[in-house]
Amino acid sequence: MTNFIHFFDQHAGTILIFGPIIILLIVALRDITQTQHTIKRNYPVVGVLRYLLELIGPELRQYLFHDERSDRPIPRYLRTWVYANSKRQLATVAFGTKKDMDKPGTMLMRHSHFPINSTEKELDIDHKVTIGSKRRFPYNASLFNISAMSYGALGKNAVQALNNGAKVADCFHNTGEGGVSKYHLDSGADICVQVGTAKFGMRHANGDFDENKFLELAHMDQVKMFEIKLSQGAKPGKGGVLPKEKITDEIAAARGIEKGKDVISPPRHKEWEDEEGMIRWIDDLQNKSGKPIGIKFCLGRKGFMRRLIEAIKKTNMMPDFITVDGAEGATGAAPQAHTDYLGYPLKDALMFIDNALREAGLRDEIKLIASGKVITGADLAIMIALGADLCQGARGFMLSIGCIHALKCNTNHCPAGIATHRPWLERGLVIKEKIPRVANYHHAVIHEFNSMMHACGKTHPSEFKRSDIMKVVDFHKIVTMDELIPQPPLKACQGETN
Ligand SMILES: Cc1cc2nc3c(=O)[nH]c(=O)nc-3n(C[C@H](O)[C@H](O)[C@H](O)COP(=O)(O)O)c2cc1C
């Protein structure tokens, strides 16, 4: 060591000049001779900068270059709205809107010239919606709920934070297709159990549906509803693969699967061949469980709704609710083509399904839940005016517990400790800090919804109509949504809803 220090002392100048040159020559030689990367081969040493910039490009764009409305999938101004409201920080804006009001596609709401004089208390009312009124255990659902995200796609701390938050907010927490884990039962919050194509959490070892396990769940007081997933907007036509690396003991227990093997979710259910078979299967489970059971799908072909309605008319059996998920929906991991090309966007699908049910006189019995970028109270108001009874949100709730839009849900490296099972990353998500944020966010959505409703001169969500929404269809041409897609009157239905 002393010899080395002595040598360095004597030759410091030479080492400092020639050392880096020798290193650069070695790197250049390596770059020129390697065969994998053309850019490095053609531009030795400096070529590596291109790979470095590509690596940090998403972060540079997100933090420095994207303006707050152009970032996707969830623009910064919406993320900021969620962050501020979930922390109960200042969420007002100054100096006017940054929204381009004239741009074709822009949606606006038509306020009343005699708005409601509301009190703070009235703005906090969550106008609940009864689902499955014909069942032994109907459920009164909040206007805004936590959409399906499985334990598996999310880590345990995230599931626990959302579940406890749902309890405080008094909304339901959808388990997603990964089964019911102990973290979904943590707080006693209402849960909607999703039944995916792999029947996780209610399957025999060979993957077949296990009715006894289903009934065990149905008998739990906390389990308020079941949602049978036909498809989701982020990846219609695709089941999923849960890689063996992500299967911990707890995930294996929740899903009822073996460790050490990849688990495949098929793209469809095998228990029925058509719409009629599906509603007969659902009817059997509704009778046995007494709980509301609905279906979730992203609309692909309109003929599906026509055949579903024909089957309902023929059998007098029906799902208690339909969750319509827009093609703009998200997931933990999806093939790009399935995300970009398949399915109807939410608003169009919602209006179509609402119209089909109204025309069939089924609108009162089948509730419509909408999901797909419903982030704010204004989004909720627009969906309800277009035809929904209530909504579910996934990414909004992820943002409320600290999602930073890193777009890494598919890597197990989520820096916010949400979509990961890495203990170090999960450690960062402190459950007790996030519970109030989930509830605050839910509260803000309901509050803003009521505020918009009162601005439109209405006192109940059922008064919202498509004519309350206008759309810029061309420069200086604005039409109401009812003019674009008329909403048929309720036929042969009794009672409330829009
Ligand atoms: C991380 C993650 C996991 C999801 N897992 C499921 C799932 O298990 N089942 C399902 O039907 N949808 C799943 N979804 C889709 C959401 O439930 C929802 O339908 C979609 O993201 C649209 O809502 P959003 O725009 O509010 O995120 C998942 C979404 C995310 C972001």
The ligand as an ORCA input file, in Angstrom:
! r2SCAN-3c Opt
* xyz 0 1
  C     -52.474     -2.380    -11.504
  C     -53.826     -2.700    -12.075
  C     -54.364     -3.969    -11.907
  C     -55.620     -4.270    -12.441
  N     -56.164     -5.506    -12.229
  C     -57.398     -5.792    -12.704
  C     -58.026     -7.032    -12.433
  O     -57.517     -7.891    -11.722
  N     -59.262     -7.249    -12.972
  C     -59.909     -6.305    -13.739
  O     -61.030     -6.542    -14.177
  N     -59.344     -5.111    -13.977
  C     -58.119     -4.835    -13.476
  N     -57.578     -3.595    -13.695
  C     -58.369     -2.605    -14.466
  C     -59.131     -1.645    -13.559
  O     -59.956     -2.328    -12.666
  C     -59.994     -0.662    -14.359
  O     -60.997     -1.377    -15.027
  C     -59.229      0.151    -15.395
  O     -57.928      0.463    -15.001
  C     -59.950      1.472    -15.687
  O     -60.008      2.267    -14.543
  P     -59.029      3.531    -14.281
  O     -59.003      4.299    -15.543
  O     -59.695      4.234    -13.149
  O     -57.685      2.996    -13.945
  C     -56.333     -3.281    -13.166
  C     -55.777     -2.005    -13.320
  C     -54.557     -1.706    -12.781
  C     -53.998     -0.309    -12.946
*
